[in-house]
């Protein structure tokens, strides 16, 4: 199997100022293509750190992918270092220069400075990968049978280069095995209980099929991955084992696709040509964010009212002042009235309403931090449920959102 190492460059990665999303995205895309990622390494913006990482990874990998350090400022040292490492000389690449001129004259509408012109310089012994989304070109080198690719650290620039150039190049240049995935999503059962439930299925898998457990916020994804040369036979066996897996976990099965809960809701609503809305207090619009992150969400999602204060709940959702004073904002009665107000004012088929105490402060003896009420329903029927989460503010918000979406899913499917 072709082995790949990923090197991400930047002091900001080592001190936690920036989260390394690049290597995670790259690993996922490479895995889909049947390219194994052997190692992921983050190094700082120093010559020795980058040089030593290149030396070390060349002992293990067939392909080394590098991101970061290609900008126009003094701390961007990757390009001069690679020029030295591969024994080249810097020259101006005409294609990269034309790309720079176009961006500055047409897109940015500002003068092209001497500092930015330097970005058109590349080593004379590399294959230049034009950056369709930015100013810094990528560079591909070959040395001792190993392929090295240096790409910008800006995520959307790197992603464009990987999709358009790097993965197609690897596919052309290396013999890759056939690889296939089957994924399902479960809800309401823990990872260890799930493992016990399907133990015999997992133990009976042939050596070329692997099972992965991917838990996240009350859900567990199960992914079967098969690889090998006999495509038709592999897919046949993979489908058989996936069917058996679905049957075994059917009581907890959300969807037999690799999808997030918000995508499941979107699929249900789009198929029925119905819409939903949200009335959010404790989540501050996070549920709306999840839904509107899906392209074309306006076809199933009408909008949200983020009503944090008592006044906003009263004015925007017609929650009664007496209900708020008697029961408190975090109560079954209030989320009922929030959902009713959202359905009336926005006019959707379905609504979600949430109110809770996310922390770290604000808890009371009868309503500790993590107490959440969720209501879902339509104009004819509403259903509410109380939850007790026990985590930090961010995770409590995320758990509230996932549970609210799942409650709506069950409400719709159960009629």
N, C-alpha and C positions, 0 to 999 in steps of 0.2 A: 504493500500500500504506500502511496506517495505521502511523505511526511512533510508537514509545514510548521514553521515557527513564525510567531508574530512578535515584532519588537515595536513597542510604542515609546516615543521619545518626548520628554518634557518634565521639567522640575515640578510643574503644577500637578502632574499625576502622582508624584511621589509624596507630596505634602497633603494630598486630598482636596486641593482647591478645585480641581476638575476631575470628574468621574470618567474613567476610561470606558466609554461606550463603544469606541472603535473596535477594540479587539473582540468584544462580545458579538457585535454585528458581523464582523468578518468571519468569526468562527462558525456562526450559524449558516452563513451563505456558503462557506467552504464545505461544511458538513453536508449540505443539500446536494452539492456537486460530487460527493464521494471523495473529498480531499480531507485527510485526517490532520487535525491540528495537534501537534505533539507538545508544543510549549508556547506559553505566552509570557513575555518579559517586558517590564517597564523599566526604563533607565532615564537618568537625568540628562540635562543639556551640557554634558562635558565630553570632551574628545575621548578620554580613556574609557568612559562608561560605554559609549556607543561602539567604539572600536573593539573592546573586549566582548561585547554582546554579539557582534558580527562574527568574531572568531569562534566563540563558544557555540553559537547556533549552527554554524557551518559544519560542526562535528556531528550534528544530529539530523539535520533537515535537508530535504531536496529543494525546498522552496522557502525563502525567507522574505516575509512581507514587513515593511517598515512604514510607520506613519509618524509625521511630526517633524518639526525643525526645518521646514522649507520656506519660511516666510522671508520678508525683506529686512528684518531687524538683526542686530548684532548677535543676539542669542540663538539665531537660527543657523546652526553650524552643520547640519546634516549634509548639505550639498558639497561644500568644500571637503568635508571629511571623506565622503564617498569618492570624490575625484581622486583624492590621495590613495584611498584604500584600493581602488581598482586601477591605479596608475594611469589616469587620463589627464587631459587638459581641458580647462573650461573654454567653451566657444559659445557664440550666440546662435541659438536655433531659430531659423526663420519662421517656422510654424508657431513656436512659442511667442516670438516677437509680434507676429501678426495678431495672435490671440490677445496679447497685452494691449496693443494699440486699439483693437476693437473694443475691449472692455472699458478702457479709460475714456475713449472718445465718444462711444455710443451709449454705454450703460452707465458708467460712473459720472461721465461728463465733467471730468477734471483733468488737469495736466498730468502727463506721464512723467514722473520724476526719475532722476538718475538712480535712486535707490530701487524703485520698482523695475526699472529696465534690467537690473541685475537678475531679476527672476527669469529672464529669457536665456540666461546662461546655463548651459548644461555640460557635463563631461562629454568629451568627443567619442567615448567608447561605450555609450549607453544607447538604448532604444528609447526615444522620447515618447511619453504618453501625454497627449494634449489634455489639458484640464478644461472641460466644457463648462464647468461651474465655478471657476475661479482663476487666479493668476499664476499659481505655482504649478509647473508641469510635473508629471511623474517621470521616473527614470527606471529602466529595466536593464539589469546587468546579468551576464552569465560568466561564471568562473568555476573551473574544475567540476563542471557538470551540475552546478547549483545555480538556481535562478534567484536573483535578488530584485525586489521591486520596492522602490521608495515612493511613497505617496504623501500628499498633504495631510495634516492632522485635522483639518476642518471636516467634520463628519460627512456632510452632504457632498463635499468634493471628493473625499475618499470613496464614498459609496458609488458615485457615478463612475469613477475610474475602475473600481472593482467589477462593477456590473458590465461596463462597456468594453473593457480591455483586459483586465487581469485574469478573471475566471475563464473567458473565452481563450486566452493565450494558453493557460494551463491545460485546458481541455484538448487543444490542438497539439500540445507538446509532450504530454505525459499519458501513458495508458491508465485510464481510470476505471475502477470497477463500477458495475451497476449498483446503485443504492436507492432504496425506497423506504418511506416512512408511513406509518399509520398512527394516528393520534386520536385519543378520545379524552373528554373532560368529565370528571366526576365531581360531585358536590355532596357534602354532608357525611363524609367518612374520612377518618384519618389515614395517613400513609401506612402506619403499621397494621391497622385492621385490614386495609386494602391488600397489603402484602400477604397476610394470612389467608384472605379470601381467594386469592389467585395463585397461591404457592405452587399447586400442582401444574397449572398452566405454564407458569414461568419455568419450572424445572424441566418441563417436557419440550421446551423450545429447542430447535436445532441450533448448532453452533453458529450458524451464519445469521441468526436473528437475536437481537438484544432487546431487553425491556428496560426502559428508564422510567423512574418515578419523578415527577416534577411538581412538588407541592407549592401552593401559593394562596394565602388568604382564604382558608377554608375549602379550597379546591385542590384536587390532584389531577394532573394530566398524566396519562399513561401513553408512552410512545414506543411502538415497535419499530426497530430499524433493521433492515435486511440488506446485505451486500454480497456480491459475488459476480460470477460471470454468466450463469444460466438465467437470464432475465425472466423468461416465461415461467420456468419452474419456481423461481424465487417468489415471484408475484403471486402465483397460485397458492403456495404454502403460506405466505404472509397474509393473504386475504382470509384463508381458513383459520389461522390462529387469531386474527383480529376479530372475526365473527365470534369465536369462542370466548374471547375476552369481553366483548360487548354483552354477550348473553349472561356471563357470570356477574357483571357489575350493573345489570340493567336497572336495579332499584336505585342506583345512585348516578346513573348516566345522564349527563346534560346534553352532550352532542358528540357525535363520532367524527369530529373534525378537529383540527388544531385551531381553536378559536377561543377568544376571551369572552367573559360573560356578557359584556356590552355588545359584542358581535352576535352572540346568540339571540339577544333581545332584538337587535336590528333585523336579523334574518326572519324571526317570527312575525314581526310587525310588517315588514316588507311583503312577505308572502300573503298576509291577510289584508294588506292595503289599509292598515290602521296606524294611528299615531299615539304618542305619549307626551307627557310633560312632567316636570319635576317641581316640587316645592321644598327647597333645601334650607335648613337652618345650620345644624352643626357641621355639615360637609362643605358649606360655603361655595357651592357651585361645582364641586368635584364630580358629582354624578353627571352633570351637564357636560363637563369637560370630557369625560370618558365617552359619552355618546357622540359628541360633536367631533371627536378625533377620527370618527369613521367617515370616509368620503361619501358624500351623498346623503348625509344624515338628515337633511331637511325634508327628505321624503317620509321619514317616520318619527322625527322629533320636532315638536312645535316650539318648545322653549321652557324657561325656568323662571321661578321667582325665588331669589335668595333673600330670605326674610330673617335677619339675625335678631333684630330687636322686637320687643312687644309691639311697638308702634307699627313697624313694617308688617308684622303678621296681621295686625288689625286692619291697616289701610289697604294692603295689597292682596290679602287672602281672606279677608272678612272673618278672621278668628275673633270670637267674642272676648271682650275685655274680662268679663266675669269668668270665663273658662280659664284664661291665663292666670288670673288672680287666685282662683279657687284650686286649680289643679297644677299650676306651674307649666312653663313652656315644654318641659320634658315629661309628657304625659300622653296617654292613649287618646284622651279627648282632644288635645290640641292637634295631634297629627291627623286625626279624623277631619277636623275642621280645615286644616291646611290643605289636605287632599281635595276636599269638597270645593274649597275656594279656587284651587288651581284648575280643577275640571270645569268649573263654571266660567272663570275668567279667560282661560286659554282655549277651551273648547276641544281638547283632545279626547280620544277614546279611553285612554288609561292615564293614571297619575301615580307618582311616587311622592310621598312626603316623609321627611326625616327630621327628628329633633333629638338632641342628646348632649352629653357633657364629654368633650373630647380630652380635656386635661391640658396641662398638668394640674391646674386649679379648678375651682368651681364645684367640686363634689360636695355632697351632703350625706349625712348618715343614711337617709332613705334613698338617696340617689347618688351613689358614689361615681367617681370618674369612670367612664366607660359605659354608663347607662345610656341606652339609645332606644327610642321608639320609632318604628317604621310602619307606615301605612301604605298599602297599595290598593288599587281598585278602579272601578269605572263608575258611571253615574247611577248604576243600579245596586252596586254592592261594594263595600269596603272591608278590608281585613287588616288588622294591626297586630304587631308582635313586639315584645320587649326583648332587648338583647343586653348582655353584660360583657363588654370587652375589657381587657385588662392590660392593654399595652400603652405605648406612647401615643401622643396626639396624632402623628402622621399615620401610624398603622391603624389606630381606631377609626380615622376617617376612611381609609381604604377598605377596612372590613365592613364599615357601615354601607359603603357604596356597593360592594359585591353582594352583600346580603340583601340589600334593597332590590337590586336587579334580579337576583334569584327569586325573591318573593314575587316580583311581578311576573317572571317567567312561569312559575308554578300557578299563579292566579289565572293567567291567560290559558295555559294548557289544560287546567282542570275545569275551566268554564265557570 
